[in-house]
Amino acid sequence: MGNKLYVGNLSFDTTEGDLKTLFATCGSVTSCNVIMDKFTNKSRGFAFVEMSNQAEATKAIAELNGKDCAGRALTVNEAKPREERSGGGGFGGGGGRRDRY
């Protein structure tokens, strides 16, 4: 298990400072990053918090998962590595040639 934690179900008003204060009760916070929407620049409702060691990360999960924060029950668990996304996307395939007989 790593030291980086996923924090979900955040109020859209929660700031990085709020999270640092909350997680500091479990140990030393190395970094905190609230994920923002790139178009609206508003919170997407989740964040990543990195604790200084494994024991503090485990303690944060045990104490803060399900805890009420601004009227919402937090989801706190180990952050999983980001999965590679396939490129492309776009607008469907061309469909090829259509001959009429």
Secondary structure as GFF3:
##gff-version 3
##sequence-region A 1 101
A	DSSP	beta_strand	4	8	.	.	.	ID=ss1
A	DSSP	alpha_helix	16	23	.	.	.	ID=ss2
A	DSSP	beta_strand	29	36	.	.	.	ID=ss3
A	DSSP	beta_strand	43	51	.	.	.	ID=ss4
A	DSSP	alpha_helix	54	64	.	.	.	ID=ss5
A	DSSP	beta_strand	68	69	.	.	.	ID=ss6
A	DSSP	beta_strand	72	73	.	.	.	ID=ss7
A	DSSP	beta_strand	75	78	.	.	.	ID=ss8
###
